[in-house]
Amino acid sequence: MKDPREKLEILVVDDEAESREALAELLLNEGYAVVCAENGRRALDCLTGMTPALIILDLMMPVMRGWEFLARQKRDARMQSVPVVVVTGSGPVRDVEADAVVHKPRFPLTYEGCEGELPAAIDTGSGPLLWPHLGSSH
């Protein structure tokens, strides 16, 4: 069992550096430990040395798209139970096996104002919780 004082790790996977860095900064400010990857292939590499509490995943990326990452994650017994929140700049997303889908802010690219709605899809001791606005656009 993890020490409750340890920071929970979140893996942020997004090819857009500005979006990845903005989200990482927001999560760091909320007290999470953050690991970033610029595509699905790099994210899989990161997972060999960690088991995050949550994965925040973009779908449209070079090298390995989010759909392929999800398929591989679901085949890995160690990783299949890790919750995934898809964060996308695209329109409606279909055929994606994720715990939630949240739409990226457009212009300017910022996550300001989302502080109270951070992903809590992590084991808090009383079971997993999810963002209160799941399914809504942000």
Secondary structure, 3 states (H helix, E strand, C coil): CCCCCCCCEEEEECCCHHHHHHHHHHHHHCCCEEEEECCHHHHHHHHCCCCCCEEEECCCCCCCCHHHHHHHHHHCCCCCCCCEEEEECCCCCCCCCCCEEEECCCCCCCCCCCHHHCCCCCECCCCECCCCCCCCCC
